[in-house]
Amino acid sequence: MPDDAISRSVRSEPAETTRPKRTRAAKAVIPAAGLATRFLPATKAVPKELLPVVDRPVLQYIVEEAAAAGIRDILLVTGRGKTSMVEHFDRQPYLESRLEAKGDLERLAAVRRPAELAEIYACRQGEPLGLGHAVSYGESHVGQEPFVVMLGDEFLREDQPLLPAMLDLQERTGGIVLALIEVDWTETKRYGIASVSPAPELREAIGSPAGLGEVYQVTGLVEKPSREDSPSNLAVVGRYVLPPEIFGAIRRIGPGAGGEIQLTDAMALLLSEGMPVHGIVYRGVRFDTGLPLGYLQAVVQVAARRPDLGPAFRAWLADYVKNELSNSEFATSGAGEGH
């Protein structure tokens, strides 16, 4: 993309002498073109990203997370049959007028809220060929600036944010900043895994928000290694702050694990060429709705914390666990059911 395709104002405060001034990421790309086969037949006509967690779709929680971190420009990378994701963030004049006429101002505000969160744009990925391939569709939108990638099937508890610290760190260090979680060693084959070295001086620089753990310099990345080949149990999860150089790296890599264009491989290429890569370990509550079990866990946990629903729901849930799950039907059911 030409250098003059996107113009931005430059902040006027004095330049720091300890480190170069960098542009703070202000746009996000949300890849959401997957087929969601694990949720069929529910996702045959309804995008997985719009499945409700109580009364808001998963995607709205993600956009709310971005907006709370100051990201107000969001590109959805969608696929065939997923236009309803964009429509969710549009105004609905007829519905709004009906709610207003009934005096239902609480629901009216809830219906209007998605359209007020951010500017939503969309492009279509013709065929889902991997996360790296999906991210490449954001090149013309983000231009020559750092940007955020947020996966469309996971979100964080709103009182334990991670994205602001990632943005602060990337503005300080440049390069790539990753979200990391500790996983069981038997689960490394499901994730991109980082090899790391401590960076305690950077941990002090981002403060002590709830849910944040160590900050590491990432020294290597490998996609879905076996337990025996895994350099650590620190897994890369669905929040990234990336530099624009990632697009050139994606073009230079070939298909990786699963025959797909892997974002991990593109980041590893930049790392091998000297790009700084850092990771923040997240120890807060993360909801992974990519599998049916994780989705159900998210619904239960979010409902239990709701001020309006929580007290009655928790009382019912406790009674259900005590009285229903102890009966012979559930006691004899196989442990694998529901996975």
Phi, psi and omega in degrees: 000136181301150182298332184266010183291331178229125178249140181223149178286149179257129180297147191260359181293157183300145180290143177283146180271343185273340181202154181290151176288134179234155177282134177277136179301134183230002180230155179230148173243128178244103176290126184211043183254001185295161184275345178053049183295336180293342183254007178295145007272001184302325184265014175296321181239344181248123178301141178304325183294344179258004174298136187280139166252095191069263185232014174229142178288157180308315184299326179294321176301321181292316179294322175299320178298317178296314182299320180297335179268006178090009178268111185242010180230112190229129176254123173266124174265105190252178177228183181301134177081015184242022181295338180296338177297319178290319181298330179299331183261015177256164176284153177233081188304318182296311179300317181297319180294324178294316179295321180294319179297327179279352183075019181271074188289331179294312178290327177300315179296321180294323180290323181283334188304315182304322182288345183262354186286316188195168170277120184254127176239163182214147168220159185253127172272115187301324181212129180288106184243026178116161183296320178298319178298317179296315181298328182299337179290348180273358189302311183290338181278316185273338178068218185260044181231156172295156183208168182255141168245129179234119179291147190274009181231018175215147177213166186247157176296134192294336179270008177227062186287152176245324189301319179302319179293323178295319178295317178300316182293317181293325177295330180280316189258341190071190176069219187247138172234131185243152168267130181238145170228154174276129178239161173297144183301333179287348183261000185299333181292352179263355190226165160282133186242140182254141163262141194220164168225148185297149175222067187298331180294329178283328176299319178294328184290334182263004177079201185228054176296153179300138175093352183264139177251221185287158170250133182235151162275128180271126183253350178192155179222137176220139184270119172051057179282158172290166178304319183292328184263359185282128181286343178196183172248026177266110185262142175278125180241189202284036173224125181224143165244120191237149173274163181295341178298345181298331183292318176295323179294321178299321179293335185270348180265159174257182177302140180244226182304133180073010182072017183251162175278106189266129176299323179303319180294321179293319178294321179296324177297312178298321178300317181294339180264008174103002178293129176292135179228129179230159179222145175248127178281127180260125180243010177276194182271120180241130180257117179253104183264016182286343177237151182305319180297314178298322178298314179296322177297320178297316180301314182296313183293318179294317179298320182294335181267352183291129178300326183278323184257333190306308184302311181291322181293317180297321179296316178296317183296317179297319179293320180296314180297319183289316190259328185266317184287348180269356182283171189293330181300312181282327182297331181262357181288152180290144182293340182279351182294139178094351178272000000 
